[in-house]
Amino acid sequence: MKPAAFEYVVADSVEMAVAALAEAGGEAKIIAGGQSLVPMLNFRLLRPAILVDINRIPDLAYVREDHDVIRIVAAATVISDAVMITRRHVLSLPTLPSQVSWPHVFCPPPKKATLPDQRAPR
């Protein structure tokens, strides 16, 4: 199923994102990664009038260490070099994706790729 029609706004600042959200009057959703929002849009469980993309806002894309506090903001990515900060402090980081995303998004890859006409390895 495809999502219902919506306006797509790419914000390049926090102010622009806040203005788009205010203009929508409660009928907007924010998208940063989309791993849980996109499936809900596709199944039409959500039908926002406006979708505000915050991925290009530099103020929302960092991981920083401030003394004993690690700040991970909305658009931070696990690819970021700064994620090494969290690995020094958080032993359970490998289990984190299973706690913040849909399980099918972070399924481990198969041990051996197979072609459709081959049997799966045992």
ABEGO torsion letter per residue (X at the ends): XBBBBBBBBBBABAAAAAAAAAAAGGABBBBAAGAAAAAAAAAGABBBABBBBAAABAAABBBBBBEABBBBBAABBAABAAAAAAAAABAAAAAAAAAABBAAAABBBBABBBBAABBBBX
